[in-house]
Amino acid sequence: MSDENKSLVQKAMAELIETGDVDALGMVLSDEFVHHRPDSSATKAEWLAAVRAAWERIADMEVEVQHVLADGDHVMMYSRRRLPDGGPEVAVVDIWRFDGGLIAEAWEVIEPVAQASANLEWWEPAGR
């Protein structure tokens, strides 16, 4: 099942990136789908609407998938993304949870690559 889930994520994301077909992505999401980010959560309809609204700006985004890993009902994808207009490069981690052959939940964390070292401050020992 892990390999099937992994293939489904890879195919849906490739189709979205290559064609902008948001509806194709919507077809692999369960009706109860929830998309989580550190600052918010969205239902299937809300998230798909947000992807559609952003598509004009991100349609030419370069996406470099670094890793896709599957374990049971979860698939994780790590990618680096760049906007064609010279926008910041970002590192993105997506975690997808499957239920009944469809994606039921997703978690997404986005970090601008240029700010990554600043986010390591809290790892520094006290007094340094």
C-alpha positions in Angstrom: 0.0 0.0 0.0 2.9 2.4 0.8 4.2 2.2 -2.8 0.7 2.8 -4.2 0.2 5.8 -2.0 3.7 7.1 -3.0 2.9 6.7 -6.7 -0.5 8.5 -6.3 1.2 11.5 -4.6 4.0 11.6 -7.2 1.5 11.4 -10.1 -1.0 14.0 -8.6 1.8 16.5 -7.8 3.5 16.0 -11.2 0.2 16.6 -13.0 -0.5 19.7 -10.9 3.0 21.1 -11.5 3.0 20.3 -15.3 -0.6 21.2 -16.2 -2.0 23.2 -13.4 -4.9 20.8 -13.2 -6.2 21.5 -9.6 -9.2 19.2 -10.2 -7.0 16.2 -10.8 -5.4 16.8 -7.4 -8.9 17.2 -5.9 -9.9 13.8 -7.2 -7.3 12.1 -4.9 -8.5 14.0 -1.8 -11.2 12.5 0.4 -14.2 14.6 1.1 -13.1 15.0 4.7 -9.6 16.2 3.7 -7.9 18.7 6.0 -4.7 20.6 5.0 -2.6 21.7 8.0 0.1 24.4 8.1 1.7 25.9 11.2 -0.5 29.0 10.9 -3.8 27.5 9.7 -5.9 24.5 8.6 -8.2 24.3 5.6 -10.9 22.0 4.3 -10.7 20.4 0.9 -12.8 23.1 -0.7 -10.8 25.9 1.0 -7.4 24.4 0.1 -8.3 23.7 -3.5 -9.7 27.3 -3.8 -6.4 28.7 -2.4 -4.3 26.6 -4.8 -6.5 27.8 -7.7 -6.2 31.4 -6.6 -2.4 31.2 -6.2 -1.9 29.2 -9.5 -1.4 32.3 -11.7 1.5 33.4 -9.5 3.1 30.0 -9.1 2.3 28.3 -12.4 6.0 28.7 -13.6 7.5 27.7 -10.3 10.4 25.3 -10.5 9.9 22.3 -8.2 12.8 20.0 -7.5 11.6 17.0 -5.6 14.5 15.8 -3.4 12.9 12.8 -1.5 9.6 11.0 -1.5 9.3 8.4 1.3 6.3 6.2 2.2 5.6 4.4 5.4 2.2 2.7 6.0 -0.5 5.2 5.3 1.8 8.2 5.2 3.9 9.7 2.3 6.4 12.5 2.9 7.8 14.7 0.1 10.7 17.1 0.5 11.2 19.6 -2.3 12.9 22.9 -3.1 10.9 25.5 -5.0 11.7 28.7 -6.8 9.5 31.3 -8.5 10.6 32.4 -11.9 10.4 36.1 -10.9 13.4 35.8 -8.6 11.3 35.2 -5.5 12.9 33.4 -2.6 13.9 29.7 -2.8 11.9 27.7 -0.3 12.3 24.2 1.2 8.9 22.4 1.6 8.0 19.3 3.5 4.6 17.8 2.7 3.2 14.9 4.7 0.2 13.1 3.3 -2.0 10.7 5.3 -4.1 8.2 3.3 -7.4 6.6 4.3 -9.4 4.3 2.0 -7.1 5.0 -1.0 -7.5 8.8 -0.8 -5.5 11.6 0.9 -7.3 12.4 4.1 -4.9 14.9 5.6 -1.8 16.9 4.6 0.7 18.8 6.6 2.9 21.4 5.0 5.9 23.3 6.3 7.6 26.0 4.1 10.9 27.6 5.0 12.7 30.2 2.9 16.2 28.7 2.3 17.9 32.1 2.9 16.5 32.2 6.5 17.3 28.6 7.4 20.4 29.4 9.4 18.6 32.1 11.4 16.0 29.4 12.5 18.8 27.4 14.0 19.3 29.9 16.8 17.2 28.0 19.3 19.6 25.0 18.9 22.5 27.1 20.2 23.6 26.4 23.8 22.6 29.1 26.3 25.3 31.7 26.8 26.9 31.6 23.4 
